[in-house]
């Protein structure tokens, strides 16, 4: 019996040990499925979690009930306990994640402090500080490094979104794109250093190397092109498209200006720093000053030289405030305020003037030149056409304001016949080429034919200098003569319509003479009539005398005959 017990004990011990191991194996097989681990402490705490892969020393060490996780790398997913559906690859990747699910961290210390869900961090220390931020995608070394609670962000590139903390709905693509963004939201920065300094700005879109790179708190900006809006720190509602477009905008870093500008074209709006509400379109379309506002300049090299100007056309330069230019090479000077120039190379030098037509030139204030090569070099004049213009017409006559309410010092001192008698009507040919030369330009080929045709026309008129001499000889300030301030550079002219005034006076004087003569003739007629009456009376008297004489003669004849008969009888006795 004793021998039997001694022989049976080892066998019983082995049987009990086998059964215990079998039961443990069965229990383990029943509580977890499909787990794989490799490395010291890897998956050491697993209890009921399934389908996990832990590779690397201390990988998933604290995982107990989590499932469908893949941790690869030293201490990857170290703190995870019940987390699910995570993929952590790299040293300390997802180290602090405890319960966060649906994360993918690839890279040394990627998402190291993250405890959130639905994040994808790829790159060394990408999303390193992320704690509660969810639905983020960070790709690149230290991309989104300091993101803590920011969510729904996409950062791609080394240090992209590095300082983002709570900003959300941002998309940064490029090395250091949106690097300094902290609380800014709904921004899109694409390109190396695009939106680099952005901190709390929102609703910005920047595409291109260093585009909107200095933005701090500016909002609703659109910057497309290398270094476009590069200096804009606080400006908002700006749009710049083109390399270096709006480059210096908001360079002074004021937080209350450089807003609502629109620039399209390489270097467009390059120089503006403080101006607002500008529209510049065209390569190198720019300002001559760092503080211009409410301007519109369209065309390559178009220039806004003052506030509230419009310059449209290649190299159009609007330098006078409130001036408007339409046409390549057109311009207003700094004195050309409130002027309008329309046409290629239409130029204005003084204020309140208008130039319309190719190569028109106005150097006088409050003057108008209309027509190809039309020139005005004095103040307060309107000039239509050029030296080859042969006719200016319309259906009705010009109307000149002549309201007596606005006239003073009225005098009736206009000479009439005496002035008209001094005028010398002539016929002549006009030398258009000589006139053009006098005004300082040459007729181009298109005008030479017109000049030849005009030279063949024989005109009727007066010579301005002759008319002036006649008026001055009478002390008459005749406004019908345009006397130039500088005869060496300006031409004499005549206002033929104003000749009506002395002609009317002459007509009135002639009428007075005629009236006097009519009166004299009437008086003479009365005298003649009186004489005729007297003559008629004399004639009547003569007639009566004649009748009487006839009677007397008739009476005298018989008496004579009786006397004669008596005398004849007597001798017979």
C-alpha positions as CSV (number, residue, x, y, z in Angstrom):
1,X,0.0,0.0,0.0
2,X,2.7,2.4,1.0
3,X,4.6,1.6,-2.1
4,X,1.5,2.1,-4.2
5,X,1.0,5.6,-2.7
6,X,4.6,6.5,-3.2
7,X,4.4,5.5,-6.9
8,X,1.0,7.1,-7.5
9,X,1.8,10.6,-6.1
10,X,4.1,11.8,-8.9
11,X,1.6,10.7,-11.4
12,X,-1.3,12.5,-9.6
13,X,0.7,15.7,-9.3
14,X,1.5,15.6,-13.0
15,X,-2.1,14.9,-13.8
16,X,-3.3,17.9,-11.6
17,X,-0.6,20.2,-13.2
18,X,-1.7,19.1,-16.6
19,X,-5.3,19.7,-15.9
20,X,-4.5,23.1,-14.5
21,X,-2.5,24.1,-17.5
22,X,-5.2,22.8,-19.8
23,X,-7.9,24.8,-18.0
24,X,-5.8,27.9,-18.1
25,X,-5.1,27.4,-21.8
26,X,-8.8,26.8,-22.4
27,X,-9.7,30.0,-20.5
28,X,-7.1,32.0,-22.3
29,X,-8.3,30.7,-25.7
30,X,-11.8,31.5,-24.7
31,X,-11.2,35.2,-23.5
32,X,-9.0,36.5,-26.3
33,X,-8.6,35.8,-30.0
34,X,-6.0,36.7,-32.7
35,X,-3.5,38.6,-30.6
36,X,0.1,38.7,-31.5
37,X,2.9,40.2,-29.5
38,X,6.7,40.4,-29.8
39,X,9.0,42.1,-27.4
40,X,9.6,42.5,-23.8
41,X,6.3,43.6,-22.1
42,X,4.5,43.8,-25.4
43,X,0.8,43.3,-24.7
44,X,1.6,42.2,-21.2
45,X,-1.7,43.3,-19.7
46,X,-4.1,41.9,-22.3
47,X,-7.1,40.3,-20.9
48,X,-10.1,40.2,-23.2
49,X,-8.9,42.3,-26.2
50,X,-8.9,40.6,-29.6
51,X,-7.0,40.8,-32.8
52,X,-4.2,43.0,-31.6
53,X,-0.6,43.1,-32.8
54,X,2.0,44.4,-30.4
55,X,5.6,44.4,-31.7
56,X,8.4,46.1,-29.8
57,X,9.5,46.3,-26.2
58,X,6.7,47.7,-24.0
59,X,4.4,48.0,-27.0
60,X,0.8,48.1,-25.8
61,X,2.0,47.1,-22.4
62,X,-1.1,48.4,-20.6
63,X,-3.6,47.1,-23.2
64,X,-6.2,45.0,-21.5
65,X,-9.6,45.0,-23.3
66,X,-8.9,46.9,-26.5
67,X,-9.2,45.2,-29.8
68,X,-8.1,45.6,-33.4
69,X,-5.0,47.6,-32.6
70,X,-1.6,47.4,-34.3
71,X,1.3,48.8,-32.4
72,X,4.8,48.6,-33.8
73,X,7.8,50.2,-32.1
74,X,9.2,50.8,-28.7
75,X,6.5,51.8,-26.2
76,X,4.1,52.4,-29.0
77,X,0.6,52.6,-27.6
78,X,2.1,52.1,-24.2
79,X,-0.8,53.6,-22.2
80,X,-3.6,52.2,-24.2
81,X,-6.1,50.1,-22.1
82,X,-9.4,49.7,-23.9
83,X,-8.6,51.6,-27.1
84,X,-9.7,50.1,-30.4
85,X,-8.9,50.2,-34.1
86,X,-5.7,52.1,-33.7
87,X,-2.5,51.8,-35.7
88,X,0.7,53.2,-34.0
89,X,4.0,52.7,-35.7
90,X,7.2,54.2,-34.3
91,X,8.9,54.8,-31.1
92,X,6.5,56.2,-28.5
93,X,3.9,56.6,-31.2
94,X,0.5,57.0,-29.5
95,X,2.2,56.6,-26.1
96,X,-0.4,58.4,-24.0
97,X,-3.4,57.1,-25.8
98,X,-5.7,55.3,-23.4
99,X,-9.1,54.9,-24.9
100,X,-8.9,56.8,-28.1
101,X,-10.0,54.9,-31.2
102,X,-9.6,54.9,-34.9
103,X,-6.2,56.6,-34.9
104,X,-3.3,56.1,-37.2
105,X,0.1,57.4,-35.9
106,X,3.2,56.7,-37.9
107,X,6.6,58.0,-36.8
108,X,8.7,58.4,-33.7
109,X,6.6,60.0,-31.0
110,X,3.8,60.7,-33.5
111,X,0.7,61.5,-31.4
112,X,2.6,60.8,-28.3
113,X,0.3,62.7,-26.0
114,X,-2.9,62.1,-27.9
115,X,-5.9,60.7,-26.1
116,X,-8.5,61.6,-28.9
117,X,-10.1,59.7,-31.7
118,X,-10.1,59.6,-35.5
119,X,-6.7,61.2,-36.0
120,X,-4.0,60.4,-38.6
121,X,-0.5,61.5,-37.8
122,X,2.3,60.5,-40.0
123,X,5.8,61.8,-39.4
124,X,8.2,62.2,-36.5
125,X,6.4,63.9,-33.6
126,X,3.5,64.7,-35.8
127,X,0.5,65.6,-33.6
128,X,2.8,65.2,-30.6
129,X,0.8,67.3,-28.1
130,X,-2.6,66.5,-29.4
131,X,-4.8,65.6,-26.5
132,X,-8.5,65.9,-27.4
133,X,-8.4,67.1,-31.0
134,X,-10.2,64.7,-33.3
135,X,-10.6,64.0,-37.0
136,X,-7.2,65.5,-37.8
137,X,-4.7,64.5,-40.5
138,X,-1.1,65.5,-39.9
139,X,1.6,64.4,-42.3
140,X,5.2,65.5,-41.9
141,X,7.9,65.9,-39.3
142,X,6.3,67.8,-36.3
143,X,3.2,68.6,-38.4
144,X,0.5,69.8,-35.9
145,X,3.1,69.3,-33.1
146,X,1.3,71.5,-30.5
147,X,-2.2,70.8,-31.6
148,X,-4.2,70.1,-28.4
149,X,-7.9,70.3,-29.0
150,X,-8.1,71.5,-32.6
151,X,-10.2,69.2,-34.7
152,X,-10.9,68.5,-38.3
153,X,-7.5,69.9,-39.5
154,X,-5.3,68.7,-42.3
155,X,-1.6,69.6,-42.0
156,X,0.8,68.2,-44.6
157,X,4.5,69.1,-44.6
158,X,7.4,69.6,-42.1
159,X,6.2,71.8,-39.2
160,X,2.9,72.4,-41.0
161,X,0.5,73.8,-38.4
162,X,3.2,73.3,-35.8
163,X,1.8,75.7,-33.2
164,X,-1.9,75.0,-33.8
165,X,-3.6,74.5,-30.5
166,X,-7.4,74.9,-30.8
167,X,-7.8,76.0,-34.4
168,X,-10.2,73.8,-36.4
169,X,-11.2,73.1,-39.9
170,X,-7.8,74.2,-41.3
171,X,-5.9,72.8,-44.2
172,X,-2.2,73.5,-44.4
173,X,-0.1,71.9,-47.1
174,X,3.6,72.7,-47.4
175,X,6.7,73.0,-45.3
176,X,5.9,75.3,-42.3
177,X,2.5,76.2,-43.9
178,X,0.4,77.7,-41.1
179,X,3.2,77.1,-38.7
180,X,2.2,79.7,-36.1
181,X,-1.5,79.2,-36.3
182,X,-2.9,78.8,-32.8
183,X,-6.6,79.4,-32.7
184,X,-7.3,80.4,-36.3
185,X,-10.0,78.4,-38.0
186,X,-11.2,77.5,-41.5
187,X,-8.0,78.6,-43.2
188,X,-6.4,77.0,-46.2
189,X,-2.7,77.5,-46.7
190,X,-0.9,75.7,-49.6
191,X,2.8,76.2,-50.2
192,X,6.1,76.5,-48.5
193,X,5.7,79.0,-45.5
194,X,2.2,79.8,-46.7
195,X,0.4,81.5,-43.8
196,X,3.5,80.9,-41.7
197,X,2.7,83.6,-39.0
198,X,-1.0,83.0,-38.9
199,X,-2.2,83.0,-35.3
200,X,-5.9,83.6,-35.0
201,X,-7.0,84.6,-38.5
202,X,-9.9,82.7,-40.0
203,X,-11.5,82.0,-43.4
204,X,-8.2,82.8,-45.2
205,X,-7.1,81.0,-48.4
206,X,-3.4,81.2,-49.5
207,X,-1.8,79.2,-52.3
208,X,1.9,79.7,-53.2
209,X,5.3,79.9,-51.6
210,X,5.2,82.3,-48.7
211,X,1.7,83.5,-49.7
212,X,0.0,85.4,-46.8
213,X,3.1,84.4,-44.8
214,X,2.9,87.2,-42.2
215,X,-0.8,87.0,-41.5
216,X,-1.6,87.1,-37.8
217,X,-5.3,87.9,-37.3
218,X,-6.4,88.9,-40.8
219,X,-9.6,87.2,-42.0
220,X,-11.3,86.4,-45.2
221,X,-8.2,87.0,-47.3
222,X,-7.5,85.1,-50.6
223,X,-3.9,85.0,-51.7
224,X,-2.8,83.0,-54.7
225,X,0.8,83.2,-56.0
226,X,4.3,83.2,-54.6
227,X,4.6,85.8,-51.8
228,X,1.2,87.3,-52.6
229,X,-0.1,89.3,-49.6
230,X,3.1,88.3,-47.9
231,X,3.2,91.2,-45.5
232,X,-0.5,91.3,-44.6
233,X,-0.7,90.7,-40.9
234,X,-4.0,92.3,-39.8
235,X,-5.6,93.2,-43.1
236,X,-8.9,91.5,-44.0
237,X,-11.1,90.8,-47.1
238,X,-8.1,91.2,-49.5
239,X,-7.8,89.2,-52.7
240,X,-4.4,88.9,-54.4
241,X,-3.7,86.6,-57.4
242,X,-0.3,86.5,-58.9
243,X,3.3,86.2,-57.8
244,X,4.1,89.0,-55.3
245,X,0.6,90.5,-55.8
246,X,-0.2,92.8,-52.9
247,X,3.3,91.9,-51.5
248,X,3.7,94.9,-49.2
249,X,0.0,95.2,-48.2
250,X,-0.2,96.0,-44.5
251,X,3.5,96.2,-44.1
252,X,3.1,98.8,-41.3
253,X,1.2,96.2,-39.3
254,X,-1.7,98.6,-38.5
255,X,-4.8,96.7,-37.5
256,X,-7.3,99.2,-39.0
257,X,-6.3,99.6,-42.6
258,X,-5.1,97.7,-45.7
259,X,-8.5,96.0,-46.1
260,X,-10.7,95.1,-49.0
261,X,-8.1,95.3,-51.7
262,X,-8.2,93.2,-54.9
263,X,-5.0,92.6,-57.0
264,X,-4.7,90.4,-60.0
265,X,-1.4,89.9,-61.8
266,X,2.3,89.4,-61.0
267,X,3.5,92.3,-58.7
268,X,0.0,93.9,-58.9
269,X,-0.5,96.3,-56.0
270,X,3.0,95.5,-54.8
271,X,3.7,98.8,-53.0
272,X,0.6,99.5,-51.1
273,X,0.9,99.3,-47.3
274,X,-2.0,101.2,-45.8
275,X,-4.5,101.8,-48.6
276,X,-7.9,100.2,-48.8
277,X,-10.7,99.4,-51.3
278,X,-8.3,99.3,-54.3
279,X,-8.6,97.2,-57.4
280,X,-5.5,96.5,-59.4
281,X,-5.3,94.2,-62.4
282,X,-2.3,93.6,-64.6
283,X,1.4,92.7,-64.3
284,X,3.2,95.4,-62.2
285,X,0.0,97.4,-62.0
286,X,0.9,99.4,-58.9
287,X,0.9,102.6,-56.8
288,X,3.4,105.4,-56.5
289,X,2.8,105.6,-52.8
290,X,2.3,103.2,-49.9
291,X,-1.0,104.8,-48.8
292,X,-3.5,104.9,-51.7
293,X,-7.2,104.1,-51.4
294,X,-10.3,103.7,-53.5
295,X,-8.4,103.4,-56.7
296,X,-8.9,101.2,-59.8
297,X,-6.0,100.5,-62.1
298,X,-6.1,98.0,-64.8
299,X,-3.4,97.1,-67.3
300,X,0.3,96.1,-67.2
301,X,2.3,98.9,-65.5
302,X,-0.9,100.9,-64.8
303,X,-0.2,103.4,-62.0
304,X,-2.5,104.8,-59.3
305,X,-0.8,108.0,-58.3
306,X,-3.4,109.4,-55.9
307,X,-6.5,108.5,-54.1
308,X,-9.8,107.9,-55.9
309,X,-8.4,107.5,-59.4
310,X,-9.2,105.2,-62.3
311,X,-6.4,104.2,-64.7
312,X,-7.2,101.6,-67.4
313,X,-4.7,100.7,-70.1
314,X,-1.1,99.7,-70.4
315,X,1.1,102.1,-68.5
316,X,-1.8,104.5,-67.8
317,X,-0.7,106.8,-65.0
318,X,-3.4,108.6,-63.0
319,X,-1.6,111.0,-60.7
320,X,-4.3,113.6,-60.1
321,X,-6.9,112.9,-57.4
322,X,-10.3,112.0,-58.8
323,X,-8.9,111.6,-62.3
324,X,-10.1,109.0,-64.8
325,X,-7.9,107.5,-67.6
326,X,-8.9,105.0,-70.2
327,X,-6.2,104.2,-72.8
328,X,-2.6,102.9,-72.9
329,X,0.1,105.5,-72.1
330,X,-2.6,108.0,-71.1
331,X,-1.8,110.2,-68.1
332,X,-2.7,112.9,-65.7
333,X,0.0,114.8,-63.8
334,X,-0.1,115.6,-60.1
335,X,-1.9,118.8,-61.1
336,X,-4.5,117.1,-63.2
337,X,-7.0,116.6,-60.4
338,X,-10.6,115.8,-61.4
339,X,-9.7,115.3,-65.1
340,X,-10.7,112.7,-67.6
341,X,-8.5,111.3,-70.4
342,X,-9.8,108.8,-72.9
343,X,-7.6,107.4,-75.7
344,X,-4.2,106.1,-76.3
345,X,-1.5,108.6,-75.1
346,X,-4.2,111.1,-74.0
347,X,-2.5,113.4,-71.6
348,X,-3.6,116.1,-69.1
349,X,-1.4,118.4,-67.1
350,X,-3.9,120.5,-65.2
351,X,-7.1,120.2,-63.2
352,X,-10.7,119.9,-64.3
353,X,-9.9,119.1,-68.0
354,X,-10.9,116.5,-70.5
355,X,-8.9,114.9,-73.3
356,X,-10.6,112.5,-75.7
357,X,-8.8,110.9,-78.6
358,X,-5.5,109.4,-79.6
359,X,-2.6,111.6,-78.7
360,X,-4.7,114.4,-77.4
361,X,-2.9,116.8,-75.1
362,X,-4.3,119.3,-72.6
363,X,-2.0,121.5,-70.7
364,X,-4.6,124.1,-69.7
365,X,-6.9,124.0,-66.7
366,X,-10.7,123.6,-67.2
367,X,-10.1,122.9,-70.8
368,X,-11.4,120.2,-73.3
369,X,-9.6,118.6,-76.3
370,X,-11.6,116.2,-78.4
371,X,-10.2,114.4,-81.5
372,X,-7.0,112.8,-82.8
373,X,-4.0,115.0,-81.9
374,X,-6.3,117.7,-80.5
375,X,-4.2,120.2,-78.5
376,X,-5.1,122.8,-75.9
377,X,-2.4,124.6,-74.1
378,X,-4.3,127.4,-72.4
379,X,-6.9,127.5,-69.6
380,X,-10.7,127.5,-70.1
381,X,-10.8,126.4,-73.7
382,X,-12.6,123.7,-75.7
383,X,-10.9,122.5,-78.9
384,X,-12.5,120.0,-81.4
385,X,-10.4,118.2,-83.9
386,X,-6.9,118.9,-85.1
387,X,-5.3,121.2,-87.7
388,X,-6.6,119.1,-90.6
389,X,-10.3,119.3,-89.5
390,X,-12.2,120.9,-92.3
391,X,-15.7,121.1,-90.8
392,X,-17.5,121.1,-87.5
393,X,-21.3,120.9,-87.8
394,X,-24.6,119.8,-86.4
395,X,-28.4,120.1,-87.0
396,X,-28.8,123.3,-84.9
397,X,-26.6,126.2,-83.9
398,X,-24.6,126.4,-80.7
399,X,-26.5,128.1,-77.8
400,X,-24.5,130.5,-75.6
401,X,-25.9,131.5,-72.2
402,X,-26.9,135.2,-72.4
403,X,-29.2,135.8,-69.5
404,X,-29.3,139.4,-68.4
405,X,-29.6,138.3,-64.8
406,X,-26.0,137.2,-64.9
407,X,-24.5,140.2,-66.7
408,X,-23.3,143.4,-65.1
409,X,-21.6,146.7,-66.2
410,X,-23.7,146.6,-69.4
411,X,-22.7,149.4,-71.8
412,X,-23.8,150.2,-75.4
413,X,-20.4,151.2,-76.6
414,X,-19.9,148.8,-79.5
415,X,-18.6,150.6,-82.6
416,X,-20.5,149.8,-85.8
417,X,-19.8,151.2,-89.2
418,X,-16.6,152.8,-88.2
419,X,-15.3,149.3,-87.1
420,X,-16.7,147.4,-90.0
421,X,-15.2,149.9,-92.4
422,X,-11.8,149.1,-91.0
423,X,-12.1,145.3,-91.5
424,X,-10.3,143.7,-94.4
425,X,-12.1,140.6,-95.8
426,X,-9.7,138.2,-97.5
427,X,-9.5,134.8,-99.0
428,X,-6.6,132.4,-98.2
429,X,-5.2,128.9,-98.0
430,X,-4.6,127.3,-94.6
431,X,-1.1,125.7,-94.0
432,X,-2.0,122.8,-91.7
433,X,1.6,121.4,-91.6
434,X,3.0,124.8,-90.5
435,X,0.3,125.0,-87.8
436,X,1.2,121.5,-86.5
437,X,4.9,122.4,-86.5
438,X,4.0,125.6,-84.5
439,X,2.2,123.5,-82.0
440,X,5.1,121.2,-81.6
441,X,4.2,118.0,-83.4
442,X,4.4,116.5,-86.9
443,X,1.5,115.3,-88.9
444,X,1.6,111.5,-89.2
445,X,0.9,109.8,-92.5
446,X,-2.8,109.5,-91.9
447,X,-3.2,113.2,-91.6
448,X,-0.9,114.4,-94.4
449,X,-3.5,113.5,-97.1
450,X,-6.2,115.5,-95.2
451,X,-3.7,118.4,-94.8
452,X,-3.1,118.4,-98.6
453,X,-6.9,118.4,-99.3
454,X,-7.4,121.2,-96.9
455,X,-4.5,123.2,-98.4
456,X,-6.4,123.2,-101.7
457,X,-9.5,124.9,-100.2
458,X,-9.7,128.6,-100.6
459,X,-11.3,130.0,-97.5
460,X,-12.9,133.4,-96.8
461,X,-12.4,135.3,-93.6
462,X,-10.3,137.8,-91.8
463,X,-6.8,137.9,-90.4
464,X,-6.9,138.0,-86.6
465,X,-4.1,140.5,-86.2
466,X,-5.8,142.9,-88.7
467,X,-9.1,142.7,-86.7
468,X,-7.2,143.3,-83.5
469,X,-5.4,146.3,-84.9
470,X,-8.8,147.7,-86.2
471,X,-10.4,147.3,-82.7
472,X,-7.4,148.7,-80.9
473,X,-7.4,151.8,-83.1
474,X,-10.9,152.5,-81.9
475,X,-10.2,151.6,-78.3
476,X,-12.6,148.8,-78.7
477,X,-12.0,145.6,-76.5
478,X,-13.4,143.2,-79.1
479,X,-14.0,139.7,-77.6
480,X,-14.1,138.3,-81.1
481,X,-10.3,138.1,-81.2
482,X,-8.6,135.4,-79.2
483,X,-5.4,137.0,-78.2
484,X,-2.8,134.5,-77.0
485,X,-1.0,135.0,-73.6
486,X,2.2,134.0,-75.3
487,X,2.2,134.5,-79.1
488,X,5.4,132.5,-79.4
489,X,3.7,129.3,-78.4
490,X,0.0,130.1,-78.9
491,X,-2.0,131.0,-82.0
492,X,-4.3,134.0,-82.6
493,X,-7.9,133.2,-83.3
494,X,-11.2,134.7,-84.2
495,X,-14.7,134.0,-82.8
496,X,-16.7,134.8,-85.9
497,X,-20.0,134.5,-84.2
498,X,-19.1,137.6,-82.1
499,X,-18.8,139.7,-85.3
500,X,-22.6,139.7,-85.3
501,X,-22.5,142.3,-82.5
502,X,-20.7,145.1,-84.4
503,X,-22.5,144.1,-87.6
504,X,-25.8,144.6,-85.7
505,X,-24.6,147.9,-84.5
506,X,-23.6,148.9,-88.0
507,X,-27.0,147.8,-89.3
508,X,-28.6,149.9,-86.6
509,X,-26.5,152.9,-87.5
510,X,-27.4,152.4,-91.2
511,X,-31.0,152.1,-90.2
512,X,-30.8,155.4,-88.3
513,X,-29.3,157.0,-91.4
514,X,-32.0,155.6,-93.5
515,X,-34.6,156.7,-91.1
516,X,-33.2,160.2,-91.2
517,X,-33.1,160.2,-94.9
518,X,-36.6,158.9,-95.0
519,X,-37.7,161.8,-92.7
520,X,-35.9,164.2,-94.9
521,X,-37.5,162.7,-98.0
522,X,-40.9,162.9,-96.3
523,X,-40.3,166.5,-95.5
524,X,-39.2,167.2,-99.0
525,X,-42.3,165.3,-100.2
526,X,-44.5,167.6,-98.1
527,X,-42.7,170.6,-99.6
528,X,-43.1,169.2,-103.0
529,X,-46.7,168.6,-102.4
530,X,-47.2,172.1,-101.2
531,X,-45.4,173.4,-104.2
532,X,-47.5,171.2,-106.4
533,X,-50.6,172.6,-104.7
534,X,-49.4,176.1,-105.3
535,X,-48.5,175.3,-108.8
536,X,-51.9,173.8,-109.3
537,X,-53.4,177.0,-107.9
538,X,-51.2,179.1,-110.2
539,X,-52.1,176.9,-113.0
540,X,-55.8,177.3,-112.1
541,X,-55.3,181.1,-111.8
542,X,-53.6,181.1,-115.1
543,X,-56.3,179.1,-116.6
544,X,-58.9,181.5,-115.2
545,X,-56.8,184.5,-116.4
546,X,-56.6,182.8,-119.8
547,X,-60.3,182.3,-119.8
548,X,-60.9,185.9,-118.9
549,X,-58.5,187.1,-121.6
550,X,-60.2,184.9,-124.0
551,X,-63.5,186.5,-123.1
552,X,-62.1,189.9,-123.3
553,X,-60.6,189.1,-126.6
554,X,-63.8,187.8,-127.8
555,X,-65.6,190.9,-126.7
556,X,-63.0,193.1,-128.2
557,X,-63.2,191.6,-131.7
558,X,-66.9,192.6,-132.4
559,X,-66.3,196.2,-131.3
560,X,-63.4,196.4,-133.5
561,X,-65.4,195.2,-136.4
562,X,-68.3,197.7,-135.7
563,X,-65.9,200.5,-135.6
564,X,-64.4,199.4,-138.8
565,X,-67.7,199.3,-140.5
566,X,-68.7,202.8,-139.5
567,X,-65.5,204.1,-140.7
568,X,-66.0,202.6,-144.1
569,X,-69.6,204.0,-144.7
570,X,-68.8,207.5,-143.9
571,X,-66.9,208.3,-147.0
572,X,-69.8,207.3,-149.1
573,X,-71.8,210.0,-147.7
